[in-house]
Structures are given as C-alpha cells and as structure tokens.
C-alpha cells in the first residue's frame, strides 16, 4: 500500500484497525521523499482490515480484503484425467475434498496434494459417473466447481449392405436423446433405448451413410465416425450367360445391375 503527502513527513504511523504496526516480520515499511509504502508479506485471511497511514497532519485510509483462489469448472472426455486446484487465504491442515456430500479419500482414483496454501485434487481415468459437483472445504471456507465428463464415441467401419448399430451409454437411464448425422436429424433409422443404453440401427448401409453420427442429450454429446466400404467383386453375384461366341456378365450390386460385354 502507498500514500503520498504534500510534504516530506517527519513521523509516520501505520495502523491496522486501531493497532499500530511495527516494521519487521511480515511488515515492511519504506519512505522515498513524499511517498510512503507498507508491504505485507505472505498475505493471510486475517490481514483483511482497514489500514491507515497517519503523518500527524493528515491521514489516508484503505480497506484490504484477502480472498483465496476458487475452483473452476472443467470439461473432459472419458479416460482423461482432470486436476482441480484452489488456494486458501492461509495454510490449513483440516482440508476435505468432496463430491456432492461424499468425502473423498486419496488412492488410485483420487490424488490430493497440498503445498502451503495451494491445494490440488487429481481425478484419474474419468468415467461418465465422475461428472458432478466437487468442493474443497476448510472450516467455514468452501469453493466448488462442476466436472463434466463427455462420453467418447467409438468409430466403426462396415461393408456395404450390412446393418450397423451405434451405441452410447448415459450416466442415468430414461433420459431422452436425439441422434444426428452431421448436424441433421435422421429419419431412416431405428432407435432403441434400454435403461441408460441407447442404440441407433442403420439398415443395409450404403457408402453415402458414411459420416459422423452424434448422440445428443441436453448439453452432452458423443460423436462417432462411420465408414462404409463399397462392395468388392468377391461379394457380387455373378451370372455367366454364354450366347454363341460372346460372353455377357451380369453383376448384381445392391440395387444396381451392371452389364459387361466380353468378346471371346
């Protein structure tokens, strides 16, 4: 904190509330001509107060409020890790991490670290059920944040003419979902839902069915790519029709019929 006077003062008194401060420890006081400075090292919550710079003929007052660093919301994918971090206004030993009302314990899933006033909670190998509200609690101090875990869609590859089923699983059953190809909702598909598992059945796929498919539920979305391979010659029905010295081959490919003419 700094204050400036009209002329160089002969005496200076710094007050915290009504208590006079003395240089030393966490307090450092300096004067350069008419500019007076009070430095408080390693701020703590108890440093919150009204501070006064008194030079006898004049006073200047400032209010100082010390706050910790709050948690921030996080958005991650399944299988990833996430680290929640916050800072207290002063070091403390009785710190609890919670998910909702459940107190978390360190182990393979959760790793907790503390260095001075800095606290960290690392959540490993995220699952959809790890989504929720997490809080860091120390006495009457509390900071909270929401972790959202998005389902990772699995890409598929299939041959033309077969049926393909895409599947996504939600964190709770019975929630309505919408299936989309790209940004458009589809009408040629069969959709099923059993508990928290949702399925999209695409019958007799064609190359034009290739693309990105999404399962959307509120603000949650999982996307998977589908690649359809065209028919190979070994998959075609071949009919040889011999007429005189000419050979005609009829190729039945899905809904299309192609004629090739060979001269012997």
TIGU-474159 format. One record per residue (C-alpha): residue number from 0; x, y, z. Coordinates in steps of 0.05 Angstrom, whole numbers, plus 5000, padded with zeros to 4 digits. Example, Ala and Ser with C-alpha at 12.3 -4.5 7.8 and 13.67 -1.06 7.14 Angstrom:
% TIGU-474159
(0,(5246,4910,5156))
(1,(5273,4979,5143))
% end
This chain:
% TIGU-474159
(0,(5000,5000,5000))
(1,(5024,5070,4985))
(2,(5005,5140,5004))
(3,(5034,5207,4982))
(4,(5039,5270,5025))
(5,(5042,5344,5007))
(6,(5110,5350,5040))
(7,(5161,5302,5069))
(8,(5133,5279,5137))
(9,(5176,5275,5199))
(10,(5136,5219,5231))
(11,(5094,5163,5200))
(12,(5047,5114,5235))
(13,(5015,5054,5200))
(14,(4952,5026,5233))
(15,(4914,4961,5223))
(16,(4846,4977,5251))
(17,(4866,5013,5316))
(18,(4931,4974,5325))
(19,(4997,5007,5308))
(20,(5041,4966,5263))
(21,(5116,4959,5272))
(22,(5167,4943,5218))
(23,(5193,4872,5220))
(24,(5166,4802,5208))
(25,(5114,4805,5153))
(26,(5111,4881,5153))
(27,(5160,4923,5113))
(28,(5156,5000,5114))
(29,(5194,5047,5069))
(30,(5195,5121,5051))
(31,(5220,5155,4989))
(32,(5213,5230,4994))
(33,(5137,5242,5000))
(34,(5116,5171,4981))
(35,(5103,5122,5039))
(36,(5097,5047,5028))
(37,(5072,4989,5072))
(38,(5085,4919,5046))
(39,(5052,4858,5078))
(40,(5086,4792,5061))
(41,(5052,4724,5055))
(42,(4981,4750,5059))
(43,(4930,4713,5102))
(44,(4856,4720,5111))
(45,(4867,4753,5179))
(46,(4902,4811,5142))
(47,(4833,4834,5118))
(48,(4821,4901,5154))
(49,(4822,4977,5150))
(50,(4893,5006,5143))
(51,(4912,5078,5160))
(52,(4973,5118,5142))
(53,(4978,5175,5194))
(54,(5030,5231,5185))
(55,(5003,5275,5241))
(56,(4975,5330,5198))
(57,(4938,5283,5150))
(58,(4911,5211,5145))
(59,(4895,5164,5088))
(60,(4853,5102,5096))
(61,(4846,5039,5054))
(62,(4807,4974,5061))
(63,(4843,4909,5045))
(64,(4804,4844,5032))
(65,(4841,4778,5024))
(66,(4808,4724,4984))
(67,(4830,4654,4964))
(68,(4830,4625,4893))
(69,(4766,4589,4876))
(70,(4757,4524,4837))
(71,(4738,4529,4764))
(72,(4691,4485,4723))
(73,(4723,4431,4680))
(74,(4701,4395,4616))
(75,(4737,4329,4598))
(76,(4729,4265,4557))
(77,(4724,4194,4584))
(78,(4792,4163,4600))
(79,(4826,4230,4612))
(80,(4849,4259,4678))
(81,(4829,4326,4709))
(82,(4861,4369,4763))
(83,(4821,4416,4807))
(84,(4862,4469,4843))
(85,(4848,4525,4892))
(86,(4885,4569,4941))
(87,(4866,4583,5013))
(88,(4877,4650,5046))
(89,(4922,4616,5097))
(90,(4954,4547,5106))
(91,(4909,4494,5138))
(92,(4913,4421,5156))
(93,(4839,4403,5161))
(94,(4821,4405,5088))
(95,(4768,4359,5057))
(96,(4752,4346,4984))
(97,(4681,4325,4969))
(98,(4639,4302,4910))
(99,(4569,4324,4929))
(100,(4564,4305,5002))
(101,(4613,4247,4996))
(102,(4682,4257,5028))
(103,(4737,4234,4980))
(104,(4798,4194,5002))
(105,(4865,4191,4967))
(106,(4880,4127,4927))
(107,(4884,4101,4855))
(108,(4824,4144,4833))
(109,(4839,4208,4872))
(110,(4906,4241,4885))
(111,(4908,4300,4933))
(112,(4966,4349,4941))
(113,(4978,4409,4985))
(114,(5035,4459,4984))
(115,(5027,4518,5032))
(116,(4960,4548,5013))
(117,(4955,4514,4945))
(118,(4911,4451,4941))
(119,(4900,4402,4884))
(120,(4854,4344,4871))
(121,(4870,4299,4811))
(122,(4816,4252,4786))
(123,(4844,4196,4742))
(124,(4814,4153,4686))
(125,(4750,4193,4682))
(126,(4683,4158,4674))
(127,(4615,4188,4659))
(128,(4595,4175,4731))
(129,(4652,4221,4754))
(130,(4611,4281,4729))
(131,(4585,4324,4786))
(132,(4599,4379,4835))
(133,(4665,4378,4873))
(134,(4683,4422,4932))
(135,(4744,4439,4974))
(136,(4724,4451,5046))
(137,(4766,4481,5102))
(138,(4728,4502,5164))
(139,(4677,4554,5142))
(140,(4713,4564,5076))
(141,(4686,4528,5015))
(142,(4696,4532,4940))
(143,(4660,4488,4888))
(144,(4664,4471,4815))
(145,(4629,4425,4766))
(146,(4665,4370,4727))
(147,(4631,4346,4663))
(148,(4654,4281,4631))
(149,(4634,4271,4559))
(150,(4626,4200,4530))
(151,(4676,4181,4477))
(152,(4644,4152,4415))
(153,(4674,4092,4380))
(154,(4685,4097,4305))
(155,(4663,4038,4262))
(156,(4677,4010,4194))
(157,(4629,3965,4156))
(158,(4617,3936,4087))
(159,(4560,3959,4043))
(160,(4495,3921,4051))
(161,(4503,3901,4124))
(162,(4467,3933,4184))
(163,(4505,3976,4234))
(164,(4488,3991,4306))
(165,(4517,4053,4341))
(166,(4512,4055,4417))
(167,(4520,4107,4471))
(168,(4511,4100,4547))
(169,(4486,4157,4591))
(170,(4501,4168,4664))
(171,(4428,4156,4683))
(172,(4372,4116,4649))
(173,(4308,4141,4617))
(174,(4336,4207,4592))
(175,(4311,4226,4521))
(176,(4365,4231,4468))
(177,(4369,4253,4396))
(178,(4411,4220,4342))
(179,(4441,4263,4287))
(180,(4483,4251,4225))
(181,(4528,4313,4219))
(182,(4481,4369,4241))
(183,(4416,4338,4213))
(184,(4367,4293,4250))
(185,(4355,4227,4213))
(186,(4290,4193,4193))
(187,(4314,4128,4160))
(188,(4339,4097,4224))
(189,(4313,4053,4281))
(190,(4326,4078,4351))
(191,(4324,4037,4415))
(192,(4333,4054,4488))
(193,(4343,4004,4545))
(194,(4357,4035,4613))
(195,(4417,4081,4602))
(196,(4439,4048,4536))
(197,(4417,4080,4471))
(198,(4424,4048,4403))
(199,(4418,4072,4331))
(200,(4407,4017,4279))
(201,(4423,4033,4206))
(202,(4396,3980,4159))
(203,(4431,3959,4095))
(204,(4483,4014,4096))
(205,(4509,4047,4033))
(206,(4572,4088,4021))
(207,(4531,4152,4028))
(208,(4515,4132,4100))
(209,(4588,4146,4118))
(210,(4598,4205,4164))
(211,(4596,4230,4236))
(212,(4538,4208,4280))
(213,(4521,4241,4346))
(214,(4480,4220,4406))
(215,(4455,4285,4439))
(216,(4425,4291,4508))
(217,(4416,4362,4533))
(218,(4484,4395,4533))
(219,(4520,4328,4528))
(220,(4541,4299,4462))
(221,(4582,4239,4439))
(222,(4604,4231,4367))
(223,(4629,4171,4327))
(224,(4651,4164,4254))
(225,(4622,4111,4209))
(226,(4658,4089,4145))
(227,(4622,4045,4094))
(228,(4665,4006,4045))
(229,(4636,3994,3976))
(230,(4622,3923,3951))
(231,(4682,3881,3927))
(232,(4678,3837,3866))
(233,(4682,3775,3911))
(234,(4617,3798,3943))
(235,(4578,3804,3878))
(236,(4531,3752,3848))
(237,(4560,3733,3781))
(238,(4519,3701,3727))
(239,(4552,3678,3663))
(240,(4508,3675,3603))
(241,(4540,3643,3542))
(242,(4510,3660,3474))
(243,(4546,3639,3412))
(244,(4617,3665,3416))
(245,(4600,3723,3463))
(246,(4601,3725,3539))
(247,(4556,3771,3579))
(248,(4568,3782,3654))
(249,(4511,3808,3696))
(250,(4534,3840,3762))
(251,(4481,3850,3815))
(252,(4507,3903,3862))
(253,(4457,3922,3916))
(254,(4400,3957,3879))
(255,(4442,3968,3817))
(256,(4452,3920,3759))
(257,(4512,3929,3713))
(258,(4524,3893,3647))
(259,(4593,3879,3619))
(260,(4605,3852,3550))
(261,(4666,3809,3534))
(262,(4684,3785,3464))
(263,(4717,3717,3463))
% end
